[in-house]
Amino acid sequence: MAGFIGGRFMKHGLTGLLAALLLLCSTVMADTEEGIASYYADSLDGNPTASGEPYDKNALTAAHRNLEFGTKVKVTNLENDKVVVVRINDRGPHVKSRIIDVSGAAAKKLSLLDSGTARVRIEKNN
């Protein structure tokens, strides 16, 4: 049975609607997410981000795949318990196994400049 939903004709009816809802839910971050963080190279300083603002290696900003621009998240380095709050202003990371790219300033606060990556927890900072 086909259905008419939101002005679009869906050939798969309820199955299509459920698939769309699952996709939507999978793109929204839970309140907490754990994984690997990395940081932007200094050579990117001044380049435009996906939000349109230039990347500033001295600002506390980050890239996330689907959080809204302007969202603030608390990033905790699980290897040393250091914490920083960053504002999402870019899309990424582009390495599939990572969950967030932080600015150089944020990386310094998290003590991940030497290692390049760290296991982190990110939490929406409401």
C-alpha positions as CSV (number, residue, x, y, z in Angstrom):
1,M,0.0,0.0,0.0
2,A,1.4,3.4,-0.9
3,G,1.0,6.5,1.2
4,F,1.0,10.3,0.8
5,I,3.3,11.9,3.4
6,G,4.4,15.5,3.7
7,G,3.5,16.2,0.1
8,R,5.6,13.3,-1.3
9,F,4.3,10.1,-2.6
10,M,6.0,7.1,-0.9
11,K,5.9,3.9,-2.8
12,H,6.8,1.8,0.2
13,G,4.1,3.2,2.6
14,L,4.8,2.5,6.2
15,T,8.1,0.7,5.5
16,G,9.4,3.9,3.8
17,L,8.2,6.1,6.7
18,L,10.0,3.8,9.2
19,A,13.2,3.9,7.2
20,A,13.0,7.7,7.1
21,L,12.5,7.9,10.8
22,L,15.4,5.6,11.5
23,L,17.7,7.7,9.2
24,L,16.6,10.8,11.0
25,C,17.3,9.3,14.5
26,S,20.7,8.0,13.4
27,T,21.8,11.5,12.3
28,V,21.0,13.1,15.7
29,M,23.7,12.8,18.3
30,A,22.7,11.3,21.6
31,D,23.4,13.6,24.6
32,T,26.8,11.7,25.0
33,E,29.1,10.2,22.4
34,E,32.4,8.5,22.8
35,G,35.1,7.9,20.2
36,I,38.3,9.3,18.8
37,A,39.1,13.0,18.4
38,S,41.7,14.7,16.3
39,Y,42.6,18.3,15.6
40,Y,43.0,20.7,12.7
41,A,46.5,21.3,11.2
42,D,47.7,24.9,11.9
43,S,48.1,25.3,8.1
44,L,44.3,25.5,7.8
45,D,44.2,28.7,9.9
46,G,42.1,31.3,8.0
47,N,40.5,28.8,5.6
48,P,36.7,28.9,5.5
49,T,34.7,26.4,7.5
50,A,31.4,24.8,6.5
51,S,29.6,27.5,8.5
52,G,31.3,30.2,6.4
53,E,33.5,31.6,9.2
54,P,37.2,31.3,8.9
55,Y,39.0,28.6,10.9
56,D,40.8,30.2,13.8
57,K,43.4,27.9,15.4
58,N,43.2,30.0,18.6
59,A,39.4,29.7,19.0
60,L,37.7,26.9,20.9
61,T,35.8,25.4,18.0
62,A,35.3,22.0,16.4
63,A,33.8,20.0,13.5
64,H,31.1,17.5,14.0
65,R,29.2,15.5,11.3
66,N,25.7,16.5,12.2
67,L,25.4,18.8,15.3
68,E,24.0,22.2,14.4
69,F,26.4,25.1,13.9
70,G,26.7,27.0,17.2
71,T,26.1,24.0,19.4
72,K,28.4,23.9,22.4
73,V,29.8,20.6,23.5
74,K,32.0,19.5,26.4
75,V,34.9,17.4,25.2
76,T,36.6,15.2,27.8
77,N,39.9,13.5,27.0
78,L,39.3,10.0,28.6
79,E,43.1,9.4,28.8
80,N,43.8,12.3,31.1
81,D,40.4,13.8,32.2
82,K,41.1,17.2,30.7
83,V,38.0,19.1,29.5
84,V,37.2,21.9,27.1
85,V,34.0,23.4,25.8
86,V,33.9,24.0,22.1
87,R,31.5,25.5,19.6
88,I,30.6,23.5,16.5
89,N,31.3,25.6,13.4
90,D,32.4,23.0,10.8
91,R,31.6,19.6,9.3
92,G,33.8,16.6,9.8
93,P,35.9,14.8,10.7
94,H,36.4,13.2,7.3
95,V,38.2,10.2,8.8
96,K,35.4,7.7,9.4
97,S,36.7,6.3,12.7
98,R,36.8,9.8,14.4
99,I,33.8,11.6,16.0
100,I,35.1,15.2,16.3
101,D,37.9,17.5,15.0
102,V,38.9,20.2,17.5
103,S,40.8,23.4,16.9
104,G,44.5,23.8,17.8
105,A,43.6,25.7,21.0
106,A,41.1,23.0,22.1
107,A,43.7,20.3,21.3
108,K,46.2,22.1,23.5
109,K,43.7,22.2,26.4
110,L,43.0,18.5,26.0
111,S,46.8,17.7,25.7
112,L,46.5,15.9,22.4
113,L,49.0,17.9,20.4
114,D,51.7,15.3,20.8
115,S,49.6,12.2,20.2
116,G,47.4,13.8,17.5
117,T,44.3,11.8,18.6
118,A,42.7,10.8,21.8
119,R,39.7,8.8,23.0
120,V,37.1,11.4,24.1
121,R,33.6,11.8,25.4
122,I,31.5,14.6,23.9
123,E,28.4,15.9,25.7
124,K,26.0,18.6,24.6
125,N,26.6,21.6,26.8
126,N,23.0,23.0,27.2
